[in-house]
Amino acid sequence: MSTINKYNKHQHPMQRLLRYGKAYRPLIWKAVTCSIVNKIFDLAPPVLIGAAVDVVVKQQDSLIAQFGFKDVFTQLLILTFLSMIVWGLESLFQYTYERLWRNLSQNIQHDLRLEAYDHLQQLELAYFEERNTGLLLSILNDDINQLERFLDVGANEILQVMTTVIIIGAAFFIVTPGTAWMAILPIPFILWGSITFQKLLAPRYADVREKVGLLNSRLSNNLSGITTIKSFTTETYELERLREESEAYRKSNQKAIAFSAAFVPLIRIIILGGFTAILLYGGMEVVEGKLAVGTYSVLVFMTQRLLWPLTRLGQTLDLYQRSMASTNRVMNLLDTPLRIHSGAIALPTETIKGKIKLENVTFAYQKDFPIIKNLSLDIPADHRIGVVGSTGSGKSTLVKLLLRLYEIDHGKITIDDINIQNVFLGDLRKAIGLVSQDVFLFHGTVKENIAYGNPNATSSEIIEAAKIAEAHEFIERLPQSYDTIVGERGQKLSGGQRQRIAIARAILKDPPILVLDEATSAVDNETEAAIARSLEKITAQRTTIAIAHRLSTIRHSDCIYVMELGNIVEQGTHEQLLKKQGIYSGLWQVQTGVNC
């Protein structure tokens, strides 16, 4: 299950990310430890160089000689052995921390993407209708990948800079307290500059993330609508629109780059002050005999090692701000509350009889503009009903309410006298097989699409479902039969072929309630006849709701309901409605040309 209301939107993105990463704390601590230990060993070579200079200059009076090793060669041999250990351990811990941080970033990226997608799937249909698919794809892909890039590199950089400042700063105050302040003095200015840059970069990178989302949205829409673009010859127009989105993204990035690129040069000037102060003042201390040559060598090296890594803060902050902007977008998605909550009552498919009842149901997509108004409907189990009406009368909305893709505003919908709001959502939707006008087939084989609602189905079961749907013959004529790739959204198949595969998919699901939403409105007469024959077989012994414009497909229903403006205005059998000489008979006359 997704994490709901777990994150506080007013928290800093890093706090929200750390709260999310509780499960990874042992791995995080291992990575942190290895990064710090690696930096400690990385700072040792300048000390060894200073010790070597001390041995060469002072020989029998060197620091190592005080431990009883008077021979210069022996002293250098000891330093050589220590160097091998230091370099070996530094390499070992670098290998370890890189593996740990990269695996951590991969794990968090993987889990965060799955959790975000899982939460997205549970959101109500209205959420998707109000947002662009490209923007959501940008969050699930680009934003989460941005976070991965920071964890791969940035987190280790920050830790190692902090370790360097603490260790070298402490060493300076211990060894040469009189000159230590010169190396430490630039650090507050560097940190102040870093914080200032961070504040300046944050809104700019938030804008970058927004612009890249819009760009991805444009690309997603255009690729989905490539047939329309080609048929209307609007390639140049769409290229220009894409150019505008890409230009906005480029300019947004340029504004951020203008600030981030200035960081290193400015910090370098501040570092230069500390480095030259140690170089000059420390050198004079050596000349005056107040400072050993070896110690001076260590100070010069250490000053460079202390201050120079701070220049990388610019790149690290750049990664950090990009990742925090992305983190906010991902966490905001996870913060989106669910408006449709699952009930707790289990309703196994095999126990459902299929009795459906709507009691005074009212629903509006937009407040004060109801699509369904106090509608009541009683459908006995195993009955086949038809629903007709003009466009916008609320026919398809009934299907969405029955599946709880939207929540009703008032009233009650029951299945077998159980309020569907109290039923486990998975059980409710498993009980209903939907065949809609807008058939969606996934990129894959015919076999995979038929078995989509029942992935454990055998090949013989899939073929039998296709035969009932009168799809087997045309499938056999396809290049690879049931293993033929249908293309994205089934674009390699005709509308009628897609429709029959959708019916086969519903047959294999074997639901006690079948909903046909304009299932034959976009097919030719021959295909309609084939679909009608298959429907005669699959609607037996199950409750069927058929929404149709073509009245011929529902004329044999047990009861037909005519909807207008969210209300049922006529009901009865085909013959009864024709005798009433009302809306239904008028529609029948228009479609058949026969006076009633």
N, C-alpha and C positions, 0 to 999 in steps of 0.2 A: 504494500500500500504506500501511497505517496505521503510525504510529510506535509501536514496541513497546519497552517498558522504557527509554524515552529520558529519562524524567523521574524525578528522585529525590523520593520522597514527603516526605523530611525537609527538603527545601529550602523556603525561603520562597516563597509563591505568585508573587510578583513575579519572583523568580529563575527559576522554572519558566516563567513567561510570556515572559521575555526570551530564554531559551534556545529556546523555541518560535519566537520572532519573528526568528531569525537572518536569514532570507531578506528581511526587511523593513528591515534596518539602514540601507541608503542612504536609504530613504524616511523612516525615523525621524530620521536626522541632519538631513535637509532640514527636517522639521517642527520639530525642536528649535532649529535655527539661526534659522528664521523667528520662532519664539516669542520667542527672546532678543532678536533685533534689533528686533522690534516693541515690546518692553518698553523697550528703550533709547530709542527715539524717543518712547514714551509718557511717559518721565520728563523729556524735554526741555522741555515747556511751562513748568513751574515755574521753570526756569533762565531762559527767555526773559522770564517775568514779572518775575523779579528784575532782569534786565538792563534791562527797560523802566522799572522803578521807579528804578534807578540813573541812567538817562538823564534822567528827569524831575526827580529831586532834584539831581543833580550837574551835569547838562547838559554844558558843555564839559570838565568834569573826570571824566566817566564813564569806565568801562572801555573802551567802544567808541571814545571820543574819543582814547584813547591810540594807536589805530591810524591816526590822521590824519583821522578824520571828525568835525570839530568842530561842524558844523551839526546841531542837535537833530532837525530834520525828516529829514535824511539818516540819522541814527542810527535813528530810529523806522522809516524805510523799510527799512533793512537788517534790522531785527528782524521787520518784516512779511514780507519775502522769506524769511527763515529759517523763520518760522512756517509759511509755505505749504509749504516743502520738507519740514519735519518732519511736519506733519499729513498731507501727501500720502504720504510714505514709511511713516508709521505705518499709514495706511489700506491701502496696498498690501501690507505684510507681514502685516497682520491678515487680509486676504482670502486671502493665500497660506497662512498657517499653518492657518486654519480649513479650507480645502480639503484640505490635506495630512493633518491629523489626522483629519478625517471620512472621507476616502478610506482612510486607514490602518485606522481602526476597522472600516470596511465590509469591507475586504480580509481582515483578520485574522478577523473574525466569519464571513465566508463560508468561508474555508479551514478554520477550526477546526471549524465545524459539519460540513463535508463529511468532514474527517478523523475526527471523533468518530463520525459516522454510519457511515463506512466501517469503522472498527474495530469498532463495535457489530455490524455485519452479519457480521463474521468470527468473533464469539464463538460458543461452542457453545450449543446449544438450552437446556441446563440453566441457563445464565446468565439467560435470559429467564423461565424457569419459576420462578426464585427471586426475581425482582424484578417490581415493578409497572410497567406500561407508562407510567402517569402520571408516575412518578418519572423515567423515562428521557426522556420528552418535556420535563419541566421542565429537565433538563440541556441538552438540545439546543436548546431555545428560550429559556426565561427566563434561565438562567444565562449563556448566550453573549450574549444581549441586554444583560444587566447589565454585562458586560465592555465592550461597545460604548459604553455610556453614559459609562463612566469615560474611555475613550480619546478620546471626543468632546470632553469638557470638562476632566476632572480632571488629565490629564497636562499640558496647557498651563497650567493654574492653578498647579500645583506649580513648573513651570519659571519662570513669570513672578514668583512670589513669591521664589524663590531669586535671580533676577536683580536684583529690586528691592533685596533685603537687601544683596547684594554691592556693587552700584553706589552706592547711596545711603550705605551704611555707609562705603565707601572715600572718597566725596566729603566726608562729614562730617569724617573724620579729617584730610583734606588741607586743607579750608577752615577749619574751626573745631575743632581737636583738643581744646580746652578744654571744649566743650559736647557733643561727639559722643557721649560715654559716656552722656549722658542719654537720647538717642534709641535707642542700642543696648542699654541695660540691660534693657528689657522683653523683648527677643528671646529670651534663654535661657529665661526663664520661660514664654514662649509656646510655644517648642519643647518644653520639658519637659511642659507641659500637653498638647500635641498628641500626644506619644508615649504619655503616660499614658492619654489618651482612646482612642488607637488600641488599646492593650492591653485596655482595658475593652470596646471595641466589637467586637473580633474574635470572641470566642465568642458574643456576642449575634447578630451577623449570620450566623454559621454556623448558629445555631438558626433564624434567619429563613429561610435557604435550605432547611433541612430541612422546616420547616413548610409552605412554599409547595410543596415537592415532594409532600408528603402531600395537600395541598389539590388540586393538579393531578391526582393519582392518583384521588382521589374523584370529581372531575368527569369524568375520562376513563372510569372504570368505569361511572358512572351513565349517561352518554350512550350508551355501547356497549350497556348493558342496559336501555334505555328501554322496550322492549317488555315485558320481564319486570316492570319497575316498574309499568307501567300495568296489566298483567294481574293483578298481585297487589294493586293499589290501595295501593301503599306510598309514594305521593308525599310524604305528610306525614312518614313515617318517614325517607325519604331526605333530605328538606329539613332535618330535625333533625340528621341525621348530618353533612350538609354545614355546617350552622350551627356544629357543634362544631369541625370542622376549620378553618373560617374564623375562628372565635373564637380558636382556638389561634394561628393565624397573626397575627391582629390583636394579641393580647396579646404575642406574641413581638416584633412590630414596635414596640409601645409601650415595651417595655423598652429596645430599642435607641434609640428616639427620645428617651426620657427623658435619656439620656446625651448624644446628639449635639446635642440642642436647648440643653443647658446650656453648650456650648462657647463660642459667640459672646458671650453676656453676660459670662462670666468673663474672656474674653480682652479684651473691650472695657474692663473696669475696669483691667486691666494697661496697656493702650494709653493710657488716660487719664492715667496717671501720667507716662509719657514725654512725651506731648504738652504737658501743663501745665507740666512742668519746662522744656522748650524755650521755651514761650510766656513764662514769667515770667523765667527766667534770661537768655534771649536778649534779651528786651525791656530788661532793666536794662543789659545790655552795650551796646545801642544808645544808651540815655540817657546812659551814661557815656562814649560816644564810642569804645568799644573794638570795636564791630561796625557795619559799614555797614548802612544801611537796606535796600538791595537784597539784601545777603547774609542779613539777618534774615528778609526775605520768603521767600527761597528755603528757608531752614531750616524755617520754619513749614510751608510747603507740602510740603517734602520729608519732614518728620516725619510728616505726615498720609499722604503717599503711601507712606512706608516701613511704617508700623505698621497702617494701616487695612486694606490687603489681607489682612493676616494673619487678620482675622476670617472671611474666606472659607475659611480652612483647615478650619473646621467642616464646611461643605458638601462640600469636597473630600475630607476624611477620610471623610465619610459615603459618598460615591461609591466611594472607594478600598476601604473595608472591605467594602462590599457586593460589589464586583467581585472582591476577593481571595477571599472566601468562595465566589463562583461559580467563580472560576478553579480553586480546589482541587477542586471537584466535577467540572469538566470534565477536568482533568488526571488525577484519580483514575480516571476512565473510560478515558482513554487508557492509563493504567498497567495496566489489567486485562490479565493475560497470556492469550494464546491457548492453549487446551488441545488444540485439534485443528489440526495443521499440515498444510499441503498437501504431497503428495509431489512428486517431480520427473519422474516418468515420464509422458510424453504418451500419451494414449489416444484418438485421434480416433474419433469416433462411427462413421464408415463402416468402420473396421477391426475393430469389436467383433463377436464371434460370439454372445456372451451366455451362455457357460458360467459358472455360479455355484457356488461351493463354500464351505461353512462347516466349519471343522475345530475341534472341541472349544471352541466359543465360550462364554465366560462373561461375563455383564454384570450389574451391579447399579446401580440409581439411587442407592441408599444403601448404604454399606459394610455388609457382612455380611448383606445381604438380597438375594441374587441373583434376578433375574427370569429370566435365561437361564442354564442350567447345563450346561456341557460338551456343547453341542448341535452335532451334525454333520449336514450336509445337502448333497446333491450334486444340482444341477439342470443337466441337459444343455442345450445351446444349442437354441433354438427350441421348447423344451418349455413346456407350460402346466401349472403346478401349483396346487393349492389348499391353503390352510392354514385349519384350523378349530380351535376350542377355546373353552373357557369364558372369560368376562371375566377379565382379569388373568393369562392363561396365557402371555403374552409374544408374541402374534402381531404386533401393531403395532410392538412394540419391534424385531422383526427388520427391518422396513422402515427404521426410524431408524438402525439399525446399518449396513445396506447403504448408505444415503446418507451415512454418517458424520456424522449429526447428533449422535450420541454416539460415544464411542470405547469399543471393547470392552476388558474387563479382561484377558482371557486368550484365547488361540486365534488364529485367522486366518480372514479372509474374502478370497476371491480371485474375480476376474473374468477369464476366459480364462487362468487359472493365474498371474495377477499379483496380488500382495497389494494390496488397495485403499488401504492406508496409504502405499504407494509411488507411487500414481497422483496426477497433478495433480487437485486437488479439483474444479476447474471441469469437467474432462473427465469425471470420475466422475459428477457430478450431471447433466451434459448427456446422459449415456448412459442415464439412468433417467427414465422418465415416471411421475409419481405422480398417481393419482386417488384422493383420500381421501374418507372419509364427510363430513368437515367441509370442504366446498368453500369456498374463499375467492375471491371475485371482487372486483376492484378497482373503485372508483368510476370509471366511464367507460362507454364504449359496449360493446355485445355484441361488435362487431368487434375492439375493442382487447383485450378479455379473451380471445378465442379466439387472437389473434395474440401473446399475452403471451410465449410461449416462442420465438416466431419473428417478431420485429417487422418483418422485411423481407418477410413473406409478402404475396402479391398478393391482391386481392379474390376472384379466382376460386379460389385455393388455400384461402382462409378458408371460402368457401361449400362447397367440396368436402369439407373436414373436417367442417363442420356437417352435411352430408348423410350422411356415413358414421356420424356420431354420432346420427343421426336427430333432429337439432335444427333443421334447416332449416325445416321446416313451421311449427313454433311461432314461430320467429324472424320469419318472414315475416308472421305475424299480429300482431306487436308494433307499437305506434304508429309508430315510425320504423324498423322492420325491424332491420337490422344496426347502425344508428346510434342505437338506443334506449339511453338511459342506464339502467344496471342498479341504480344506487343503491349506497350503502355496503354492502360485503360481499354485494352482489347481492340486497338485501332486496326489490327490486321484482319478483323472479322467484320462482317456486315452487321447492321443494326438488328436484323432478325436473328442472326446467328448468336449474337451476344445475348439477346433476350432469351433464347432457348437454353443457352448455357446457364443463365441466371435461374431459370425454372428448374433445370436439372440440379443446380446447387441447392435450391430450396427443397426439392424432393429428397435429396440425400440427407439433408438436415432432419427431415421427417418431423416437422413441428405439429402440434395439435391445432394451432391457429395459423392460417395462411392469409397474408395480405397482399393483394395485387393492386399496385398503384399505377394506373395507366399502362399496364403491362403490354398492351397491343396497340397503343396509339401511334407508334412510329414505324409500323411494319406494313408490308404489302398484304394484299388479300390472301394470297396463298400461305404466307407465313402465319397470318392471323388464324386461318383455318387450322393449320397444324398446331398452333398454340392452343386453340380452343379444344381440339381433340385431346391434347395432353392434360389440359385443365379439368376436363370431365373425369379423367382418371384420378388426378391427385387431390381433387376437392372432395372426393367421397370420404365419408366418415371423419371429417374434420371441419371446424368452423372456418368459413372463408368470407373475407371482406374484399370485394372487388370494386375498386374505384375506376370509373371508365368514362371516356368521352364517346367511344363507340358503343352504342346501346346494344348492338348485336351480341356483344360478349357477355352481357349480364341479363339478357331477356329471360333466361331460364332460372334466374335466382328465386329463392324462396320468398324474398321480399326485396323491393327496391325503394331506396330513400332518395328523394330529390332535395338538394340543399340550395338555399339562396341566402346570402348575407349571414352565414353562420347559424342558420336555423333550418330545421326540416319542415318543408312546406307541403310535401306530398309523400305518401308511402303506400305500398301495395304491390301486388304482383304485376307483371308486364301487362296482362290483359285488363286488370282492374284500373291501372293508370291510364291505359288507352281510352277506356270508357269515360274517364273523368274529363277528358278533353282539356287538360291543364297544361302545365309546363312540359311534363314528360311527353305527352302525345305530340306537342308541338315540336320537340326535339326529334322524336321518331319520324315525323313527317318530313322534317328538313333532311334527315340522313337517308331516308329510304325513298322519299318522293311519293309515299303512299298516304292518301287521306284516311284518317281513322274514323 
